[in-house]
Amino acid sequence: MGGVFGCTLNEDCVCDLFYGTDYLSHLGTRRGGMAVKGPGIFERSIHNIENDYFRTKFESDLPKFKGGLQGIGVISDTDAQPMVISSHLGQFAIVTVAKINNIEDLSRKAFQKHRHFSELSSQGINPTELVANLICEEASFTAGIQYAQEVIQGSCSMLIIAEDGLYAARDKLGRTPLIIGKKENGYAVSSETCAFPNLNYETEYELGPGEIVRLTSGGYEQLKTPGEKMQICSFLWVYYGYPASSYENISVEQVRYRCGAALAKNDNVQIDFISGIPDSGIGHALGYAHEKKLPYQRAFVKYTPTWPRSFMPQNQQTRDLVARMKLIPVRSLIQGKKILFCEDSIVRGTQLKDNVQVLYDYGVKEVHMRPACPTLIYPCVFLNFSTSRSTLDLAGRKAIQEIEGREDKDLELYATANSEKNLAMIEKIRQKLRLTTLVYQRMDDMIQSIGLPKERLCTHCWDGTSYF
């Protein structure tokens, strides 16, 4: 997915930028970057963070950033960022959280206009450089950002440091959030509110879909009003978001409690205790335990000192290794017990299958699994989540393939809760994972737990609905 943090202060901003960006490390694994605007120049650093902490990689860079009053940082699963661009708009730095589905078409049109690209990524053209290129087709940053938002298919939120301030723009349907924080000596803007408290910012304002604002140390002004339609990613509350964050003024942790409680209300299984798959399954499990008035215990304990990066390594073998090494089972709690686990989701199921096998190796009697969202059937086309070369990497699609002989048949029926096909798909997944029972969250219960109308939420991963 990725996350961005920017700040504009009336004093050195480097400390806030460094720690603010670090607080977004849960949003990505591949690269981190920072750019700071000093007196007339930009300083920039980009590092690979696949095998180390953001702080460790960037700490030695901090002296060269000293004295900057404005800065932007990024945690990215894709391209190297930030980009520093010289153009008719002046010199500027840009970071994005973007998934550009029509990048080839936009690149081809740029080549037809005799434009060129100097940065490359694993996808070919660097998406952030492409966004900068689109912005530079217009006469102002506001017009350029608006043009980029109009022509990009997918999503794109961005931060830009220019001569006249820090520009923040949320993608046109608001799939990824941007929130402004305020303190005595300036402002910050972040993908996550969890970056604010320990840096003494108070949440001030959340940008709406497609909204553009310009911030300085003395305040901020709206340059484009928000659009009426919103499709914010539901997975922010279920999985992606940090528990201490809020989006649309709705707490991540409270939504997870409510999701767990909803799972409990529809359940009558007999168990000894509830546990959560660390980390994002814990809030769901606590909500379940509270609703059922049953004990919560930690059957797995997460080991983080030397395994810090496990969000979504790009290699399946590495994912499996990290999952196995980070979760340490507690034998005394497992042996002879009937345990119900809450999990944020089941994406591919490979890691969970290994975890379940460990439980059986340690003498568990029964393993019941309750994911906090419906079965994932459709790869995400708006963010870099559940994106795969093959839809068969998704546990739901693999089950459909085994049932139907093809993975794209009757998807709407398979996505319908409690339909015959839906139950057959879930049973196939249950058997693969060797679970005693498997019950997914109903879509309406998940939506009610979040607290926004369905038409304001993106639920594409589960039911295939999409708005471009």
Helices and strands as residue ranges (DSSP letters): E 3-9, H 14-22, G 25-27, E 31-37, E 42-48, H 54-58, G 59-61, H 62-65, E 70-76, E 83-87, E 90-100, H 103-112, E 120-121, E 124-125, H 127-135, H 141-151, E 154-162, E 165-169, E 179-183, E 186-190, G 193-195, G 197-199, E 202-206, E 212-216, E 219-224, E 232-233, H 235-235, I 236-240, E 246-247, E 250-251, H 252-265, E 273-276, H 281-292, E 300-302, H 316-326, E 327-329, H 331-334, E 338-343, H 350-361, E 366-371, G 391-393, H 395-404, H 411-415, H 420-433, E 437-438, H 443-450, G 454-456, E 457-458, H 460-463
